[in-house]
Amino acid sequence: MRLRLSRFKNFIFGEVLHDKESENEYISLLFEKYGEDFFKKVYLKYQQGLSIDQAFKEMLLEEGKVKKIRVRKIGKN
């Protein structure tokens, strides 16, 4: 997996590049880091109709694993 970051003033933009062959390794690392119970809760949220990435993000926030960041809109609409 490669993470490519670029900086523009106070902003950092990122892109993650990965190969399909390593997906099982990534999944194993996530299970090792967060545990089986965490992913059971993610799956329950997924069954309630959320997309899998949204369910994962919400569980990270609920469990206090990450913090929400404030994003300001640039420019006038």
N, CA, C and O atoms as a Tripos MOL2 file, in Angstrom:
@<TRIPOS>MOLECULE
protein
  308   307    77     0     0
PROTEIN
NO_CHARGES

@<TRIPOS>ATOM
      1 N           0.8490   -1.1580    0.0000 N.3       1 MET1
      2 CA          0.0000    0.0000    0.0000 C.3       1 MET1
      3 C           0.8980    1.2260    0.0000 C.2       1 MET1
      4 O           1.9240    1.2580    0.6790 O.2       1 MET1
      5 N           0.5020    2.2310   -0.7680 N.am      2 ARG2
      6 CA          1.2400    3.4860   -0.8190 C.3       2 ARG2
      7 C           0.2950    4.6240   -0.4960 C.2       2 ARG2
      8 O          -0.8610    4.6250   -0.9200 O.2       2 ARG2
      9 N           0.7780    5.5690    0.2400 N.am      3 LEU3
     10 CA          0.0070    6.7690    0.5420 C.3       3 LEU3
     11 C           0.7480    7.9420   -0.0710 C.2       3 LEU3
     12 O           1.9110    8.1970    0.2420 O.2       3 LEU3
     13 N           0.0670    8.6370   -0.9330 N.am      4 ARG4
     14 CA          0.6790    9.7900   -1.5970 C.3       4 ARG4
     15 C          -0.0040   11.0540   -1.0770 C.2       4 ARG4
     16 O          -1.2150   11.2160   -1.2250 O.2       4 ARG4
     17 N           0.7690   11.9400   -0.4720 N.am      5 LEU5
     18 CA          0.2330   13.1740    0.0890 C.3       5 LEU5
     19 C           0.7790   14.3710   -0.6690 C.2       5 LEU5
     20 O           1.9310   14.3720   -1.1020 O.2       5 LEU5
     21 N          -0.0470   15.3770   -0.8240 N.am      6 SER6
     22 CA          0.4240   16.6380   -1.3750 C.3       6 SER6
     23 C          -0.1080   17.7650   -0.4950 C.2       6 SER6
     24 O          -1.1840   17.6590    0.0950 O.2       6 SER6
     25 N           0.6460   18.8140   -0.4210 N.am      7 ARG7
     26 CA          0.3200   19.9120    0.4970 C.3       7 ARG7
     27 C           0.0320   21.1720   -0.3170 C.2       7 ARG7
     28 O           0.7530   21.5050   -1.2580 O.2       7 ARG7
     29 N          -1.0320   21.8570    0.0660 N.am      8 PHE8
     30 CA         -1.3860   23.1270   -0.5520 C.3       8 PHE8
     31 C          -1.7960   24.0720    0.5620 C.2       8 PHE8
     32 O          -2.8640   23.9110    1.1520 O.2       8 PHE8
     33 N          -0.9660   25.0450    0.8510 N.am      9 LYS9
     34 CA         -1.1750   25.9730    1.9690 C.3       9 LYS9
     35 C          -1.3980   25.1770    3.2510 C.2       9 LYS9
     36 O          -0.5070   24.4360    3.6660 O.2       9 LYS9
     37 N          -2.5680   25.3060    3.8960 N.am     10 ASN10
     38 CA         -2.8310   24.6020    5.1530 C.3      10 ASN10
     39 C          -3.5590   23.2790    4.9460 C.2      10 ASN10
     40 O          -4.0120   22.6730    5.9170 O.2      10 ASN10
     41 N          -3.6800   22.8250    3.7230 N.am     11 PHE11
     42 CA         -4.4450   21.6200    3.4270 C.3      11 PHE11
     43 C          -3.5210   20.4920    2.9890 C.2      11 PHE11
     44 O          -2.5030   20.7190    2.3360 O.2      11 PHE11
     45 N          -3.8910   19.2890    3.3560 N.am     12 ILE12
     46 CA         -3.1680   18.1040    2.8950 C.3      12 ILE12
     47 C          -4.1680   17.2270    2.1610 C.2      12 ILE12
     48 O          -5.2250   16.8990    2.6990 O.2      12 ILE12
     49 N          -3.8420   16.8540    0.9520 N.am     13 PHE13
     50 CA         -4.6810   15.9800    0.1480 C.3      13 PHE13
     51 C          -3.9770   14.6410    0.0320 C.2      13 PHE13
     52 O          -2.7590   14.5930   -0.1400 O.2      13 PHE13
     53 N          -4.7210   13.5630    0.1230 N.am     14 GLY14
     54 CA         -4.0900   12.2520    0.0720 C.3      14 GLY14
     55 C          -4.7840   11.3040   -0.8720 C.2      14 GLY14
     56 O          -5.9600   11.4630   -1.2010 O.2      14 GLY14
     57 N          -4.0330   10.3210   -1.2960 N.am     15 GLU15
     58 CA         -4.5540    9.2660   -2.1580 C.3      15 GLU15
     59 C          -3.8750    7.9660   -1.7410 C.2      15 GLU15
     60 O          -2.6550    7.9140   -1.5870 O.2      15 GLU15
     61 N          -4.6760    6.9180   -1.5610 N.am     16 VAL16
     62 CA         -4.1300    5.6240   -1.1700 C.3      16 VAL16
     63 C          -4.1830    4.7060   -2.3850 C.2      16 VAL16
     64 O          -5.2310    4.5390   -3.0100 O.2      16 VAL16
     65 N          -3.0570    4.1250   -2.7030 N.am     17 LEU17
     66 CA         -2.9800    3.1680   -3.8030 C.3      17 LEU17
     67 C          -2.6850    1.7920   -3.2190 C.2      17 LEU17
     68 O          -1.7760    1.6470   -2.4010 O.2      17 LEU17
     69 N          -3.4400    0.7920   -3.6280 N.am     18 HIS18
     70 CA         -3.1940   -0.5550   -3.1180 C.3      18 HIS18
     71 C          -3.4300   -1.5790   -4.2190 C.2      18 HIS18
     72 O          -4.0730   -1.2920   -5.2300 O.2      18 HIS18
     73 N          -2.9070   -2.7580   -4.0060 N.am     19 ASP19
     74 CA         -3.0930   -3.8320   -4.9750 C.3      19 ASP19
     75 C          -4.1010   -4.8370   -4.4160 C.2      19 ASP19
     76 O          -4.1700   -5.0510   -3.2060 O.2      19 ASP19
     77 N          -4.8750   -5.4470   -5.3040 N.am     20 LYS20
     78 CA         -5.9430   -6.3800   -4.9120 C.3      20 LYS20
     79 C          -5.4060   -7.5990   -4.1660 C.2      20 LYS20
     80 O          -6.1070   -8.1500   -3.3180 O.2      20 LYS20
     81 N          -4.1860   -8.0300   -4.4590 N.am     21 GLU21
     82 CA         -3.6380   -9.2320   -3.8260 C.3      21 GLU21
     83 C          -3.4380   -9.0480   -2.3250 C.2      21 GLU21
     84 O          -3.4480  -10.0270   -1.5790 O.2      21 GLU21
     85 N          -3.2590   -7.8220   -1.8770 N.am     22 SER22
     86 CA         -2.9760   -7.5700   -0.4600 C.3      22 SER22
     87 C          -4.2190   -7.2800    0.3760 C.2      22 SER22
     88 O          -4.0980   -7.0080    1.5700 O.2      22 SER22
     89 N          -5.4130   -7.3330   -0.2200 N.am     23 GLU23
     90 CA         -6.6280   -6.9820    0.5190 C.3      23 GLU23
     91 C          -6.8410   -7.8540    1.7460 C.2      23 GLU23
     92 O          -7.2310   -7.3480    2.7990 O.2      23 GLU23
     93 N          -6.5950   -9.1520    1.6340 N.am     24 ASN24
     94 CA         -6.7760  -10.0340    2.7940 C.3      24 ASN24
     95 C          -5.8300   -9.6550    3.9300 C.2      24 ASN24
     96 O          -6.1940   -9.7460    5.1020 O.2      24 ASN24
     97 N          -4.6300   -9.2340    3.5850 N.am     25 GLU25
     98 CA         -3.6750   -8.7960    4.6030 C.3      25 GLU25
     99 C          -4.1820   -7.5360    5.3060 C.2      25 GLU25
    100 O          -4.0770   -7.4180    6.5270 O.2      25 GLU25
    101 N          -4.7310   -6.5970    4.5360 N.am     26 TYR26
    102 CA         -5.2750   -5.3720    5.1280 C.3      26 TYR26
    103 C          -6.4370   -5.6910    6.0650 C.2      26 TYR26
    104 O          -6.5350   -5.1320    7.1570 O.2      26 TYR26
    105 N          -7.3090   -6.5880    5.6330 N.am     27 ILE27
    106 CA         -8.4580   -6.9760    6.4590 C.3      27 ILE27
    107 C          -7.9820   -7.6250    7.7490 C.2      27 ILE27
    108 O          -8.5180   -7.3360    8.8190 O.2      27 ILE27
    109 N          -6.9900   -8.4920    7.6660 N.am     28 SER28
    110 CA         -6.4390   -9.1320    8.8680 C.3      28 SER28
    111 C          -5.8550   -8.1040    9.8310 C.2      28 SER28
    112 O          -6.0330   -8.2120   11.0440 O.2      28 SER28
    113 N          -5.1640   -7.1170    9.2930 N.am     29 LEU29
    114 CA         -4.5960   -6.0650   10.1370 C.3      29 LEU29
    115 C          -5.6810   -5.2480   10.8270 C.2      29 LEU29
    116 O          -5.5400   -4.8800   11.9930 O.2      29 LEU29
    117 N          -6.7660   -4.9650   10.1050 N.am     30 LEU30
    118 CA         -7.8760   -4.2310   10.7150 C.3      30 LEU30
    119 C          -8.5310   -5.0340   11.8330 C.2      30 LEU30
    120 O          -8.8510   -4.4810   12.8850 O.2      30 LEU30
    121 N          -8.7330   -6.3440   11.6150 N.am     31 PHE31
    122 CA         -9.3110   -7.1960   12.6590 C.3      31 PHE31
    123 C          -8.3930   -7.2560   13.8670 C.2      31 PHE31
    124 O          -8.8540   -7.2550   15.0080 O.2      31 PHE31
    125 N          -7.0980   -7.3090   13.6140 N.am     32 GLU32
    126 CA         -6.1290   -7.3470   14.7070 C.3      32 GLU32
    127 C          -6.1630   -6.0400   15.5050 C.2      32 GLU32
    128 O          -6.0640   -6.0530   16.7320 O.2      32 GLU32
    129 N          -6.3010   -4.9240   14.8050 N.am     33 LYS33
    130 CA         -6.2810   -3.6210   15.4710 C.3      33 LYS33
    131 C          -7.5700   -3.3320   16.2310 C.2      33 LYS33
    132 O          -7.5150   -2.8870   17.3770 O.2      33 LYS33
    133 N          -8.7350   -3.5750   15.6180 N.am     34 TYR34
    134 CA        -10.0100   -3.1710   16.2110 C.3      34 TYR34
    135 C         -10.7690   -4.2960   16.9020 C.2      34 TYR34
    136 O         -11.6050   -4.0260   17.7650 O.2      34 TYR34
    137 N         -10.5050   -5.5290   16.5530 N.am     35 GLY35
    138 CA        -11.1460   -6.6530   17.2210 C.3      35 GLY35
    139 C         -12.4360   -7.1090   16.5520 C.2      35 GLY35
    140 O         -13.0490   -6.3810   15.7710 O.2      35 GLY35
    141 N         -12.8250   -8.3290   16.8790 N.am     36 GLU36
    142 CA        -13.9960   -8.9510   16.2610 C.3      36 GLU36
    143 C         -15.2930   -8.2630   16.6790 C.2      36 GLU36
    144 O         -16.1900   -8.0910   15.8540 O.2      36 GLU36
    145 N         -15.4070   -7.8690   17.9440 N.am     37 ASP37
    146 CA        -16.6320   -7.2160   18.4200 C.3      37 ASP37
    147 C         -16.9020   -5.9090   17.6730 C.2      37 ASP37
    148 O         -18.0480   -5.5910   17.3560 O.2      37 ASP37
    149 N         -15.8500   -5.1690   17.3990 N.am     38 PHE38
    150 CA        -15.9870   -3.9220   16.6470 C.3      38 PHE38
    151 C         -16.6160   -4.1960   15.2820 C.2      38 PHE38
    152 O         -17.5240   -3.4820   14.8590 O.2      38 PHE38
    153 N         -16.1310   -5.2320   14.5960 N.am     39 PHE39
    154 CA        -16.6390   -5.5250   13.2570 C.3      39 PHE39
    155 C         -18.0280   -6.1570   13.2840 C.2      39 PHE39
    156 O         -18.7660   -6.0660   12.3040 O.2      39 PHE39
    157 N         -18.3870   -6.7890   14.3860 N.am     40 LYS40
    158 CA        -19.7710   -7.2550   14.5340 C.3      40 LYS40
    159 C         -20.7140   -6.0560   14.5670 C.2      40 LYS40
    160 O         -21.7760   -6.0730   13.9440 O.2      40 LYS40
    161 N         -20.3200   -5.0210   15.2940 N.am     41 LYS41
    162 CA        -21.1290   -3.8030   15.3630 C.3      41 LYS41
    163 C         -21.1960   -3.1100   14.0000 C.2      41 LYS41
    164 O         -22.2410   -2.5850   13.6160 O.2      41 LYS41
    165 N         -20.0830   -3.1110   13.2770 N.am     42 VAL42
    166 CA        -20.0690   -2.5350   11.9250 C.3      42 VAL42
    167 C         -21.0500   -3.2920   11.0390 C.2      42 VAL42
    168 O         -21.8100   -2.6850   10.2850 O.2      42 VAL42
    169 N         -21.0330   -4.6140   11.1310 N.am     43 TYR43
    170 CA        -21.9210   -5.4280   10.3010 C.3      43 TYR43
    171 C         -23.3860   -5.1820   10.6500 C.2      43 TYR43
    172 O         -24.2360   -5.1530    9.7610 O.2      43 TYR43
    173 N         -23.6880   -5.0040   11.9310 N.am     44 LEU44
    174 CA        -25.0670   -4.7120   12.3310 C.3      44 LEU44
    175 C         -25.5360   -3.3840   11.7360 C.2      44 LEU44
    176 O         -26.6760   -3.2770   11.2850 O.2      44 LEU44
    177 N         -24.6800   -2.3870   11.7300 N.am     45 LYS45
    178 CA        -25.0230   -1.0990   11.1110 C.3      45 LYS45
    179 C         -25.2110   -1.2700    9.6020 C.2      45 LYS45
    180 O         -26.0880   -0.6460    9.0040 O.2      45 LYS45
    181 N         -24.3880   -2.1140    8.9980 N.am     46 TYR46
    182 CA        -24.5090   -2.4020    7.5680 C.3      46 TYR46
    183 C         -25.8560   -3.0590    7.2720 C.2      46 TYR46
    184 O         -26.5000   -2.7430    6.2720 O.2      46 TYR46
    185 N         -26.2760   -3.9670    8.1390 N.am     47 GLN47
    186 CA        -27.5690   -4.6280    7.9590 C.3      47 GLN47
    187 C         -28.7340   -3.6540    8.1160 C.2      47 GLN47
    188 O         -29.8100   -3.8810    7.5620 O.2      47 GLN47
    189 N         -28.5280   -2.5860    8.8570 N.am     48 GLN48
    190 CA        -29.5710   -1.5780    9.0450 C.3      48 GLN48
    191 C         -29.7040   -0.6560    7.8350 C.2      48 GLN48
    192 O         -30.5710    0.2180    7.8130 O.2      48 GLN48
    193 N         -28.8550   -0.8460    6.8390 N.am     49 GLY49
    194 CA        -29.0080   -0.1000    5.5980 C.3      49 GLY49
    195 C         -27.8920    0.8690    5.2550 C.2      49 GLY49
    196 O         -27.9160    1.4740    4.1840 O.2      49 GLY49
    197 N         -26.9210    1.0320    6.1310 N.am     50 LEU50
    198 CA        -25.7930    1.9080    5.8090 C.3      50 LEU50
    199 C         -24.8420    1.2000    4.8510 C.2      50 LEU50
    200 O         -24.7730   -0.0290    4.8280 O.2      50 LEU50
    201 N         -24.1150    1.9800    4.0620 N.am     51 SER51
    202 CA        -23.0670    1.3700    3.2420 C.3      51 SER51
    203 C         -21.9580    0.9060    4.1850 C.2      51 SER51
    204 O         -21.8460    1.4100    5.3020 O.2      51 SER51
    205 N         -21.1470   -0.0380    3.7480 N.am     52 ILE52
    206 CA        -20.1360   -0.6210    4.6330 C.3      52 ILE52
    207 C         -19.1090    0.4260    5.0640 C.2      52 ILE52
    208 O         -18.6580    0.4100    6.2090 O.2      52 ILE52
    209 N         -18.7370    1.3290    4.1640 N.am     53 ASP53
    210 CA        -17.7710    2.3570    4.5540 C.3      53 ASP53
    211 C         -18.3690    3.3660    5.5260 C.2      53 ASP53
    212 O         -17.6790    3.8470    6.4260 O.2      53 ASP53
    213 N         -19.6490    3.6910    5.3520 N.am     54 GLN54
    214 CA        -20.3170    4.6010    6.2860 C.3      54 GLN54
    215 C         -20.4820    3.9410    7.6550 C.2      54 GLN54
    216 O         -20.3040    4.5950    8.6830 O.2      54 GLN54
    217 N         -20.8190    2.6550    7.6750 N.am     55 ALA55
    218 CA        -20.9550    1.9200    8.9390 C.3      55 ALA55
    219 C         -19.6170    1.8690    9.6750 C.2      55 ALA55
    220 O         -19.5690    2.0500   10.8910 O.2      55 ALA55
    221 N         -18.5430    1.6260    8.9460 N.am     56 PHE56
    222 CA        -17.2060    1.5830    9.5410 C.3      56 PHE56
    223 C         -16.8450    2.9470   10.1280 C.2      56 PHE56
    224 O         -16.3380    3.0320   11.2460 O.2      56 PHE56
    225 N         -17.1070    4.0110    9.3700 N.am     57 LYS57
    226 CA        -16.7950    5.3610    9.8290 C.3      57 LYS57
    227 C         -17.5940    5.7090   11.0840 C.2      57 LYS57
    228 O         -17.0430    6.2650   12.0340 O.2      57 LYS57
    229 N         -18.8840    5.3870   11.0950 N.am     58 GLU58
    230 CA        -19.7100    5.6950   12.2670 C.3      58 GLU58
    231 C         -19.2470    4.9400   13.5010 C.2      58 GLU58
    232 O         -19.2570    5.4900   14.6030 O.2      58 GLU58
    233 N         -18.8420    3.6860   13.3320 N.am     59 MET59
    234 CA        -18.3570    2.9220   14.4850 C.3      59 MET59
    235 C         -17.0340    3.4880   14.9940 C.2      59 MET59
    236 O         -16.8020    3.5150   16.2020 O.2      59 MET59
    237 N         -16.1740    3.9360   14.1010 N.am     60 LEU60
    238 CA        -14.9290    4.5740   14.5320 C.3      60 LEU60
    239 C         -15.2230    5.7980   15.3900 C.2      60 LEU60
    240 O         -14.5720    6.0220   16.4100 O.2      60 LEU60
    241 N         -16.2120    6.5930   14.9670 N.am     61 LEU61
    242 CA        -16.5830    7.7790   15.7330 C.3      61 LEU61
    243 C         -17.2200    7.4060   17.0670 C.2      61 LEU61
    244 O         -16.8920    7.9950   18.0970 O.2      61 LEU61
    245 N         -18.1360    6.4240   17.0560 N.am     62 GLU62
    246 CA        -18.8200    6.0060   18.2830 C.3      62 GLU62
    247 C         -17.8510    5.4370   19.3120 C.2      62 GLU62
    248 O         -17.9950    5.6780   20.5110 O.2      62 GLU62
    249 N         -16.8730    4.6870   18.8420 N.am     63 GLU63
    250 CA        -15.9110    4.0550   19.7460 C.3      63 GLU63
    251 C         -14.7880    5.0090   20.1600 C.2      63 GLU63
    252 O         -13.9380    4.6510   20.9750 O.2      63 GLU63
    253 N         -14.7860    6.2080   19.6040 N.am     64 GLY64
    254 CA        -13.7540    7.1830   19.9520 C.3      64 GLY64
    255 C         -12.4030    6.8860   19.3260 C.2      64 GLY64
    256 O         -11.3750    7.3300   19.8370 O.2      64 GLY64
    257 N         -12.3890    6.1420   18.2310 N.am     65 LYS65
    258 CA        -11.1290    5.8020   17.5590 C.3      65 LYS65
    259 C         -10.6060    6.9670   16.7170 C.2      65 LYS65
    260 O          -9.3980    7.1030   16.5230 O.2      65 LYS65
    261 N         -11.5130    7.7990   16.2200 N.am     66 VAL66
    262 CA        -11.1440    8.9910   15.4560 C.3      66 VAL66
    263 C         -12.0270   10.1430   15.9190 C.2      66 VAL66
    264 O         -13.0610    9.9350   16.5540 O.2      66 VAL66
    265 N         -11.6110   11.3410   15.5970 N.am     67 LYS67
    266 CA        -12.3940   12.5240   15.9310 C.3      67 LYS67
    267 C         -12.8690   13.1790   14.6450 C.2      67 LYS67
    268 O         -12.1770   13.1470   13.6270 O.2      67 LYS67
    269 N         -14.0600   13.7750   14.6990 N.am     68 LYS68
    270 CA        -14.5560   14.5260   13.5570 C.3      68 LYS68
    271 C         -13.7040   15.7730   13.3860 C.2      68 LYS68
    272 O         -13.2450   16.3740   14.3570 O.2      68 LYS68
    273 N         -13.5070   16.1430   12.1390 N.am     69 ILE69
    274 CA        -12.7970   17.3890   11.8790 C.3      69 ILE69
    275 C         -13.7820   18.3820   11.2730 C.2      69 ILE69
    276 O         -14.7490   18.0010   10.6150 O.2      69 ILE69
    277 N         -13.5200   19.6300   11.5040 N.am     70 ARG70
    278 CA        -14.3610   20.6750   10.9260 C.3      70 ARG70
    279 C         -13.7880   21.0490    9.5720 C.2      70 ARG70
    280 O         -12.5880   21.2810    9.4270 O.2      70 ARG70
    281 N         -14.6610   21.1020    8.5950 N.am     71 VAL71
    282 CA        -14.2400   21.4510    7.2440 C.3      71 VAL71
    283 C         -14.9510   22.7380    6.8580 C.2      71 VAL71
    284 O         -16.1740   22.8400    6.9490 O.2      71 VAL71
    285 N         -14.1850   23.6940    6.4360 N.am     72 ARG72
    286 CA        -14.7480   24.9630    6.0040 C.3      72 ARG72
    287 C         -14.8700   24.9730    4.5000 C.2      72 ARG72
    288 O         -13.9650   24.5360    3.7880 O.2      72 ARG72
    289 N         -15.9870   25.4700    4.0200 N.am     73 LYS73
    290 CA        -16.1850   25.5820    2.5910 C.3      73 LYS73
    291 C         -15.4370   26.8110    2.0920 C.2      73 LYS73
    292 O         -15.5260   27.8850    2.6870 O.2      73 LYS73
    293 N         -14.7140   26.6530    1.0160 N.am     74 ILE74
    294 CA        -13.9240   27.7460    0.4560 C.3      74 ILE74
    295 C         -14.7090   28.3810   -0.6870 C.2      74 ILE74
    296 O         -15.2850   27.6750   -1.5160 O.2      74 ILE74
    297 N         -14.7330   29.6850   -0.7320 N.am     75 GLY75
    298 CA        -15.4190   30.3850   -1.8090 C.3      75 GLY75
    299 C         -16.8630   30.6780   -1.4660 C.2      75 GLY75
    300 O         -17.3930   30.1900   -0.4680 O.2      75 GLY75
    301 N         -17.4860   31.4730   -2.2980 N.am     76 LYS76
    302 CA        -18.8940   31.8490   -2.0950 C.3      76 LYS76
    303 C         -19.7540   31.1390   -3.1160 C.2      76 LYS76
    304 O         -19.3510   30.9550   -4.2640 O.2      76 LYS76
    305 N         -20.9470   30.7410   -2.6920 N.am     77 ASN77
    306 CA        -21.9020   30.0970   -3.6130 C.3      77 ASN77
    307 C         -23.1230   30.9510   -3.7790 C.2      77 ASN77
    308 O         -24.0390   30.5820   -4.5130 O.2      77 ASN77
@<TRIPOS>BOND
     1     1     2 1
     2     2     3 1
     3     3     4 2
     4     3     5 am
     5     5     6 1
     6     6     7 1
     7     7     8 2
     8     7     9 am
     9     9    10 1
    10    10    11 1
    11    11    12 2
    12    11    13 am
    13    13    14 1
    14    14    15 1
    15    15    16 2
    16    15    17 am
    17    17    18 1
    18    18    19 1
    19    19    20 2
    20    19    21 am
    21    21    22 1
    22    22    23 1
    23    23    24 2
    24    23    25 am
    25    25    26 1
    26    26    27 1
    27    27    28 2
    28    27    29 am
    29    29    30 1
    30    30    31 1
    31    31    32 2
    32    31    33 am
    33    33    34 1
    34    34    35 1
    35    35    36 2
    36    35    37 am
    37    37    38 1
    38    38    39 1
    39    39    40 2
    40    39    41 am
    41    41    42 1
    42    42    43 1
    43    43    44 2
    44    43    45 am
    45    45    46 1
    46    46    47 1
    47    47    48 2
    48    47    49 am
    49    49    50 1
    50    50    51 1
    51    51    52 2
    52    51    53 am
    53    53    54 1
    54    54    55 1
    55    55    56 2
    56    55    57 am
    57    57    58 1
    58    58    59 1
    59    59    60 2
    60    59    61 am
    61    61    62 1
    62    62    63 1
    63    63    64 2
    64    63    65 am
    65    65    66 1
    66    66    67 1
    67    67    68 2
    68    67    69 am
    69    69    70 1
    70    70    71 1
    71    71    72 2
    72    71    73 am
    73    73    74 1
    74    74    75 1
    75    75    76 2
    76    75    77 am
    77    77    78 1
    78    78    79 1
    79    79    80 2
    80    79    81 am
    81    81    82 1
    82    82    83 1
    83    83    84 2
    84    83    85 am
    85    85    86 1
    86    86    87 1
    87    87    88 2
    88    87    89 am
    89    89    90 1
    90    90    91 1
    91    91    92 2
    92    91    93 am
    93    93    94 1
    94    94    95 1
    95    95    96 2
    96    95    97 am
    97    97    98 1
    98    98    99 1
    99    99   100 2
   100    99   101 am
   101   101   102 1
   102   102   103 1
   103   103   104 2
   104   103   105 am
   105   105   106 1
   106   106   107 1
   107   107   108 2
   108   107   109 am
   109   109   110 1
   110   110   111 1
   111   111   112 2
   112   111   113 am
   113   113   114 1
   114   114   115 1
   115   115   116 2
   116   115   117 am
   117   117   118 1
   118   118   119 1
   119   119   120 2
   120   119   121 am
   121   121   122 1
   122   122   123 1
   123   123   124 2
   124   123   125 am
   125   125   126 1
   126   126   127 1
   127   127   128 2
   128   127   129 am
   129   129   130 1
   130   130   131 1
   131   131   132 2
   132   131   133 am
   133   133   134 1
   134   134   135 1
   135   135   136 2
   136   135   137 am
   137   137   138 1
   138   138   139 1
   139   139   140 2
   140   139   141 am
   141   141   142 1
   142   142   143 1
   143   143   144 2
   144   143   145 am
   145   145   146 1
   146   146   147 1
   147   147   148 2
   148   147   149 am
   149   149   150 1
   150   150   151 1
   151   151   152 2
   152   151   153 am
   153   153   154 1
   154   154   155 1
   155   155   156 2
   156   155   157 am
   157   157   158 1
   158   158   159 1
   159   159   160 2
   160   159   161 am
   161   161   162 1
   162   162   163 1
   163   163   164 2
   164   163   165 am
   165   165   166 1
   166   166   167 1
   167   167   168 2
   168   167   169 am
   169   169   170 1
   170   170   171 1
   171   171   172 2
   172   171   173 am
   173   173   174 1
   174   174   175 1
   175   175   176 2
   176   175   177 am
   177   177   178 1
   178   178   179 1
   179   179   180 2
   180   179   181 am
   181   181   182 1
   182   182   183 1
   183   183   184 2
   184   183   185 am
   185   185   186 1
   186   186   187 1
   187   187   188 2
   188   187   189 am
   189   189   190 1
   190   190   191 1
   191   191   192 2
   192   191   193 am
   193   193   194 1
   194   194   195 1
   195   195   196 2
   196   195   197 am
   197   197   198 1
   198   198   199 1
   199   199   200 2
   200   199   201 am
   201   201   202 1
   202   202   203 1
   203   203   204 2
   204   203   205 am
   205   205   206 1
   206   206   207 1
   207   207   208 2
   208   207   209 am
   209   209   210 1
   210   210   211 1
   211   211   212 2
   212   211   213 am
   213   213   214 1
   214   214   215 1
   215   215   216 2
   216   215   217 am
   217   217   218 1
   218   218   219 1
   219   219   220 2
   220   219   221 am
   221   221   222 1
   222   222   223 1
   223   223   224 2
   224   223   225 am
   225   225   226 1
   226   226   227 1
   227   227   228 2
   228   227   229 am
   229   229   230 1
   230   230   231 1
   231   231   232 2
   232   231   233 am
   233   233   234 1
   234   234   235 1
   235   235   236 2
   236   235   237 am
   237   237   238 1
   238   238   239 1
   239   239   240 2
   240   239   241 am
   241   241   242 1
   242   242   243 1
   243   243   244 2
   244   243   245 am
   245   245   246 1
   246   246   247 1
   247   247   248 2
   248   247   249 am
   249   249   250 1
   250   250   251 1
   251   251   252 2
   252   251   253 am
   253   253   254 1
   254   254   255 1
   255   255   256 2
   256   255   257 am
   257   257   258 1
   258   258   259 1
   259   259   260 2
   260   259   261 am
   261   261   262 1
   262   262   263 1
   263   263   264 2
   264   263   265 am
   265   265   266 1
   266   266   267 1
   267   267   268 2
   268   267   269 am
   269   269   270 1
   270   270   271 1
   271   271   272 2
   272   271   273 am
   273   273   274 1
   274   274   275 1
   275   275   276 2
   276   275   277 am
   277   277   278 1
   278   278   279 1
   279   279   280 2
   280   279   281 am
   281   281   282 1
   282   282   283 1
   283   283   284 2
   284   283   285 am
   285   285   286 1
   286   286   287 1
   287   287   288 2
   288   287   289 am
   289   289   290 1
   290   290   291 1
   291   291   292 2
   292   291   293 am
   293   293   294 1
   294   294   295 1
   295   295   296 2
   296   295   297 am
   297   297   298 1
   298   298   299 1
   299   299   300 2
   300   299   301 am
   301   301   302 1
   302   302   303 1
   303   303   304 2
   304   303   305 am
   305   305   306 1
   306   306   307 1
   307   307   308 2
@<TRIPOS>SUBSTRUCTURE
     1 MET1         2 RESIDUE 1 A MET
     2 ARG2         6 RESIDUE 1 A ARG
     3 LEU3        10 RESIDUE 1 A LEU
     4 ARG4        14 RESIDUE 1 A ARG
     5 LEU5        18 RESIDUE 1 A LEU
     6 SER6        22 RESIDUE 1 A SER
     7 ARG7        26 RESIDUE 1 A ARG
     8 PHE8        30 RESIDUE 1 A PHE
     9 LYS9        34 RESIDUE 1 A LYS
    10 ASN10       38 RESIDUE 1 A ASN
    11 PHE11       42 RESIDUE 1 A PHE
    12 ILE12       46 RESIDUE 1 A ILE
    13 PHE13       50 RESIDUE 1 A PHE
    14 GLY14       54 RESIDUE 1 A GLY
    15 GLU15       58 RESIDUE 1 A GLU
    16 VAL16       62 RESIDUE 1 A VAL
    17 LEU17       66 RESIDUE 1 A LEU
    18 HIS18       70 RESIDUE 1 A HIS
    19 ASP19       74 RESIDUE 1 A ASP
    20 LYS20       78 RESIDUE 1 A LYS
    21 GLU21       82 RESIDUE 1 A GLU
    22 SER22       86 RESIDUE 1 A SER
    23 GLU23       90 RESIDUE 1 A GLU
    24 ASN24       94 RESIDUE 1 A ASN
    25 GLU25       98 RESIDUE 1 A GLU
    26 TYR26      102 RESIDUE 1 A TYR
    27 ILE27      106 RESIDUE 1 A ILE
    28 SER28      110 RESIDUE 1 A SER
    29 LEU29      114 RESIDUE 1 A LEU
    30 LEU30      118 RESIDUE 1 A LEU
    31 PHE31      122 RESIDUE 1 A PHE
    32 GLU32      126 RESIDUE 1 A GLU
    33 LYS33      130 RESIDUE 1 A LYS
    34 TYR34      134 RESIDUE 1 A TYR
    35 GLY35      138 RESIDUE 1 A GLY
    36 GLU36      142 RESIDUE 1 A GLU
    37 ASP37      146 RESIDUE 1 A ASP
    38 PHE38      150 RESIDUE 1 A PHE
    39 PHE39      154 RESIDUE 1 A PHE
    40 LYS40      158 RESIDUE 1 A LYS
    41 LYS41      162 RESIDUE 1 A LYS
    42 VAL42      166 RESIDUE 1 A VAL
    43 TYR43      170 RESIDUE 1 A TYR
    44 LEU44      174 RESIDUE 1 A LEU
    45 LYS45      178 RESIDUE 1 A LYS
    46 TYR46      182 RESIDUE 1 A TYR
    47 GLN47      186 RESIDUE 1 A GLN
    48 GLN48      190 RESIDUE 1 A GLN
    49 GLY49      194 RESIDUE 1 A GLY
    50 LEU50      198 RESIDUE 1 A LEU
    51 SER51      202 RESIDUE 1 A SER
    52 ILE52      206 RESIDUE 1 A ILE
    53 ASP53      210 RESIDUE 1 A ASP
    54 GLN54      214 RESIDUE 1 A GLN
    55 ALA55      218 RESIDUE 1 A ALA
    56 PHE56      222 RESIDUE 1 A PHE
    57 LYS57      226 RESIDUE 1 A LYS
    58 GLU58      230 RESIDUE 1 A GLU
    59 MET59      234 RESIDUE 1 A MET
    60 LEU60      238 RESIDUE 1 A LEU
    61 LEU61      242 RESIDUE 1 A LEU
    62 GLU62      246 RESIDUE 1 A GLU
    63 GLU63      250 RESIDUE 1 A GLU
    64 GLY64      254 RESIDUE 1 A GLY
    65 LYS65      258 RESIDUE 1 A LYS
    66 VAL66      262 RESIDUE 1 A VAL
    67 LYS67      266 RESIDUE 1 A LYS
    68 LYS68      270 RESIDUE 1 A LYS
    69 ILE69      274 RESIDUE 1 A ILE
    70 ARG70      278 RESIDUE 1 A ARG
    71 VAL71      282 RESIDUE 1 A VAL
    72 ARG72      286 RESIDUE 1 A ARG
    73 LYS73      290 RESIDUE 1 A LYS
    74 ILE74      294 RESIDUE 1 A ILE
    75 GLY75      298 RESIDUE 1 A GLY
    76 LYS76      302 RESIDUE 1 A LYS
    77 ASN77      306 RESIDUE 1 A ASN
